[in-house]
């Protein structure tokens, strides 16, 4: 499974977790990332409010077709509810404070496993007495604790919608593009401002 946008250095002050986040199986995929983003968009609204997928995708800059499949997985896990029909969409099934980051990620990715030897479906012939497996097991439990005590409400409170960020950047680029034009116009008017007779120009 996988962690895209999360800040590794913020997971554990001791640095133990950070040291192992490069291991293959510990990579939050785009699916989990988009799932979290879509849920933060729902969490900004009153509980039970149905929101169309197109609206969620616009707010968080997420591919439309991708998010629909992810929300279906979250619906099966009891995290969201789906509503069909012309006014259909999705809504949170519980309050954001009652939904943990761990629950969201595992509903999409499956159980967190830092390494192949900790994956219940794969296993490891050395897991009984392997020092590395033992260390990874401790690290994995710490990761689960952090994600387990971090709620959707916590994530939403410190998240800025990606769609708003894109719009702000677009406006900034547009304003920067108009500066040279404004300067050229000011230069063209400079002779008049310095007292030169307009009739002589």
C-alpha positions as CSV (number, residue, x, y, z in Angstrom):
1,X,0.0,0.0,0.0
2,X,1.1,3.7,-0.1
3,X,1.4,7.7,1.5
4,X,1.6,10.4,-1.1
5,X,1.0,13.8,0.3
6,X,1.6,13.1,4.0
7,X,4.7,14.6,5.6
8,X,7.0,11.8,6.7
9,X,8.9,14.0,9.2
10,X,5.6,14.8,11.0
11,X,4.7,11.2,11.7
12,X,7.0,10.6,14.7
13,X,9.3,12.9,16.6
14,X,11.9,10.1,17.2
15,X,12.4,9.8,13.5
16,X,11.9,6.0,13.6
17,X,9.0,6.1,11.3
18,X,10.6,8.5,8.8
19,X,13.6,6.1,8.4
20,X,11.4,3.4,7.0
21,X,8.9,5.3,4.7
22,X,11.0,4.5,1.6
23,X,10.3,0.8,1.9
24,X,8.4,-0.5,-1.1
25,X,5.1,-1.4,0.5
26,X,4.8,1.8,2.5
27,X,3.8,4.2,-0.3
28,X,0.3,5.7,-0.2
29,X,-1.0,5.5,-3.7
30,X,-2.9,8.2,-5.7
31,X,-6.1,6.4,-4.9
32,X,-5.7,6.9,-1.1
33,X,-4.5,10.5,-1.7
34,X,-7.6,11.3,-3.8
35,X,-9.8,9.5,-1.3
36,X,-8.6,11.7,1.5
37,X,-8.9,14.8,-0.6
38,X,-12.5,13.9,-1.6
39,X,-13.5,13.3,2.0
40,X,-12.1,16.6,3.1
41,X,-14.3,18.3,0.6
42,X,-17.3,16.4,2.0
43,X,-16.2,17.2,5.6
44,X,-16.3,21.0,4.9
45,X,-20.1,20.6,4.5
46,X,-22.9,19.8,7.0
47,X,-23.2,16.1,7.8
48,X,-25.5,14.4,5.3
49,X,-25.3,17.0,2.6
50,X,-25.1,15.2,-0.8
51,X,-22.4,16.5,-3.1
52,X,-21.9,15.6,-6.8
53,X,-18.6,14.0,-7.8
54,X,-18.0,16.8,-10.3
55,X,-18.1,19.4,-7.5
56,X,-15.7,17.4,-5.3
57,X,-13.3,16.9,-8.3
58,X,-13.4,20.6,-9.1
59,X,-12.7,21.7,-5.5
60,X,-9.8,19.3,-5.1
61,X,-8.5,19.0,-8.7
62,X,-9.1,15.3,-8.9
63,X,-9.8,13.2,-12.0
64,X,-13.6,12.6,-12.2
65,X,-13.6,8.9,-13.2
66,X,-11.0,8.0,-10.6
67,X,-12.8,9.5,-7.6
68,X,-16.0,7.7,-8.4
69,X,-14.4,4.3,-8.0
70,X,-12.7,5.4,-4.8
71,X,-15.9,6.7,-3.2
72,X,-17.6,3.4,-4.0
73,X,-14.9,1.6,-1.9
74,X,-15.4,4.1,0.9
75,X,-19.2,3.5,0.7
76,X,-18.7,-0.2,1.2
77,X,-16.6,0.5,4.2
78,X,-19.4,2.7,5.7
79,X,-17.5,5.9,5.5
80,X,-19.7,7.6,2.9
81,X,-23.2,7.2,1.6
82,X,-24.2,7.3,-2.1
83,X,-27.3,8.8,-3.5
84,X,-28.5,8.0,-7.0
85,X,-30.7,10.0,-9.3
86,X,-30.5,13.5,-10.9
87,X,-29.4,15.0,-7.6
88,X,-27.2,12.1,-6.7
89,X,-23.7,12.2,-5.2
90,X,-22.0,11.3,-1.9
91,X,-22.2,12.4,1.7
92,X,-20.3,11.4,4.8
93,X,-21.9,8.6,6.8
94,X,-20.4,9.8,10.1
95,X,-19.0,13.0,11.5
96,X,-15.5,13.9,10.4
97,X,-14.3,13.5,14.0
98,X,-15.5,9.8,14.0
99,X,-13.5,8.9,10.9
100,X,-9.8,8.2,11.2
101,X,-7.1,8.5,8.6
102,X,-6.2,4.9,9.2
103,X,-9.8,3.8,8.4
104,X,-9.9,5.8,5.2
105,X,-6.5,4.5,3.9
106,X,-7.1,0.9,4.8
107,X,-10.6,1.0,3.2
108,X,-8.9,1.9,-0.1
109,X,-5.5,0.3,0.2
110,X,-6.0,-2.6,2.5
111,X,-4.1,-3.2,5.8
112,X,-0.9,-1.1,6.2
113,X,2.3,-3.2,5.9
114,X,5.7,-1.6,6.1
115,X,7.4,-4.6,4.5
116,X,6.5,-7.9,2.8
117,X,7.2,-9.8,5.9
118,X,4.5,-7.9,7.7
119,X,1.9,-8.5,5.1
120,X,-0.5,-11.2,6.3
121,X,-1.1,-12.5,2.8
122,X,2.6,-12.8,2.0
123,X,4.3,-13.6,5.2
124,X,8.0,-14.3,5.8
125,X,9.8,-17.5,6.7
126,X,12.1,-15.5,9.0
127,X,9.4,-13.5,10.9
128,X,9.7,-15.7,14.0
129,X,13.2,-14.6,15.0
130,X,14.2,-11.9,12.5
131,X,15.5,-8.7,14.2
132,X,14.5,-6.6,11.2
133,X,11.0,-8.0,11.1
134,X,10.6,-7.2,14.8
135,X,11.8,-3.7,14.3
136,X,9.5,-3.2,11.4
137,X,6.6,-4.5,13.4
138,X,7.2,-1.9,16.0
139,X,7.5,0.9,13.4
140,X,4.3,-0.4,11.7
141,X,2.4,-0.2,15.0
142,X,3.6,3.3,15.5
143,X,2.4,4.3,12.0
144,X,-1.0,2.8,12.7
145,X,-1.3,4.7,16.0
146,X,-0.6,8.0,14.3
147,X,-3.0,7.4,11.5
148,X,-5.5,6.0,13.9
149,X,-5.6,9.0,16.2
150,X,-5.7,11.5,13.3
151,X,-9.3,12.2,12.3
152,X,-10.8,13.4,9.1
153,X,-11.7,16.6,11.1
154,X,-8.0,17.1,11.9
155,X,-7.0,16.7,8.2
156,X,-9.8,19.0,7.0
157,X,-8.8,21.7,9.5
158,X,-5.3,22.0,8.1
159,X,-6.1,21.4,4.4
160,X,-6.5,24.1,1.7
161,X,-8.6,22.8,-1.3
162,X,-6.4,22.1,-4.3
163,X,-8.8,23.8,-6.6
164,X,-8.6,27.0,-4.7
165,X,-4.8,26.8,-4.8
166,X,-4.9,26.4,-8.5
167,X,-7.3,29.3,-9.0
168,X,-5.1,31.5,-6.8
169,X,-2.0,30.6,-8.8
170,X,-3.8,31.3,-12.0
171,X,-4.9,34.8,-10.8
172,X,-1.3,35.5,-9.7
173,X,0.1,34.6,-13.2
174,X,-2.6,36.7,-14.9
175,X,-1.8,39.7,-12.7
176,X,1.9,39.3,-13.4
177,X,1.3,39.2,-17.1
178,X,-0.5,42.6,-17.0
179,X,2.3,44.4,-15.3
180,X,4.5,44.8,-18.4
181,X,1.5,46.2,-20.4
182,X,0.7,48.7,-17.6
183,X,4.4,49.8,-17.5
184,X,4.5,50.3,-21.3
185,X,1.4,52.5,-21.2
186,X,2.8,54.5,-18.4
187,X,6.0,55.0,-20.4
188,X,4.0,56.2,-23.4
189,X,2.3,58.8,-21.3
190,X,5.5,60.1,-19.7
191,X,6.1,63.0,-22.2
192,X,2.7,64.4,-21.4
193,X,3.3,64.1,-17.7
194,X,6.6,66.0,-17.9
195,X,4.9,69.1,-19.5
196,X,5.5,68.5,-23.2
197,X,2.7,70.1,-25.3
198,X,0.5,67.3,-26.7
199,X,0.2,69.3,-29.9
200,X,3.9,68.9,-30.7
201,X,3.9,65.2,-30.4
